[in-house]
């Protein structure tokens, strides 16, 4: 069994004797969902089929969350810090809005999400199952000369805009990182090992190992925007 889910599963099994709930709910404990008069399967976030794991590492996962119009997720339990990069919410683009929740580390949370539509609900989410870092950790990357838009003990994230034809300085992280495109355009991520990753639309992403240098290049004839985020 995946060690990231062992503690969560034990908590679910301990609560299966709960009584029936009077009505459906979109949030609660796993036991409360299991006791609904119209029972639904309660799963860990990594097992929710709309939360597709697209990058798997020891202590962190990158999830491509896609909920079709009119669809609802299974009740799923969060038990890690998580960083959301919102691509769209069903009504339209969200331009990479960033949000992070760290309280799930101490208090797991179970909920389900529905998308009334008319468009796709999509998030590129980074879940960090590690312990986080101390407040005074000196792990800033080289090559990013702006303040993070979001920072806590588990994540750090920047919004980087590039005019047409421009490129970033070489960037080197002390932590594993991801670059996520949040709009239309042609973005090339060129690593120092000679590999180029091409991204063409919102939601495309590339993974970067800690210590690996790279540049972000705008190959389009208009401005592009990316989110750079680290798992600390």
Steps between C-alpha positions, in 0.01 A plus 500: 500500500622851422646638824347842431152346543552268797413751773201628301361148451529418868296811587228397254479146638474632855190703413293260291252444781352848471122529465308603191506866403173672423602656169775520245793732575800629312740491796545308824695208642552177305268324746225755436516441126499122553180534704297693248157365412626495140854370571790606283853363496747708705856503365837656568580798280755293305226246417236749383475431124470867400817582699741336256858460622728620220827513697586263784786549746577377852335782693310703241260454210389721213128455430311604188148554635233505229125501574269499199186718488224342707738256672575461872807344663487215744533608862876513542727559799785751506777423750788705361593856426383594150565782254237572235564666165151571364473475122119529470193469723225400257399859425829591333878543541649586840844595369699287739355631826701357790366366827649272765357308796737365767252423779427158347835383643361516855129455426409287196201630308248310287282666239374468145490758223247544221524702181174656378680602180464595226876447456774284647612542862876451507778537757867402489553412867821421687454282810790490747495210747830604660552681829573838342798718584579736783412868476865603457595249230735659248389318186423780254573418135754676284379698199160619629532863603151562631309423818290183507128551449439220751728352766460269799692213659395255228491709181631804322357640175569783255310645204738569211399700194708505183453743207502361147836351409651544848647244736574477870840489662626153584309374805628240747284377789603353834169310498313299236289734288237516229431758230133529403375695199183697582399645162541458128841529337813306410729444797827311482662382822863429416690296760876512545521133394385601151140382530225742384142466620240679284181630660217637286192563716372566849556198724812375323786447744861389537685348798841622619733309732670692780838626388410483129542824307244611242367800307141585410469637145204671331487382138166671427428844352314613812562501877483173693462425870614200706484397863818361654439302819717303739432212737708585809 
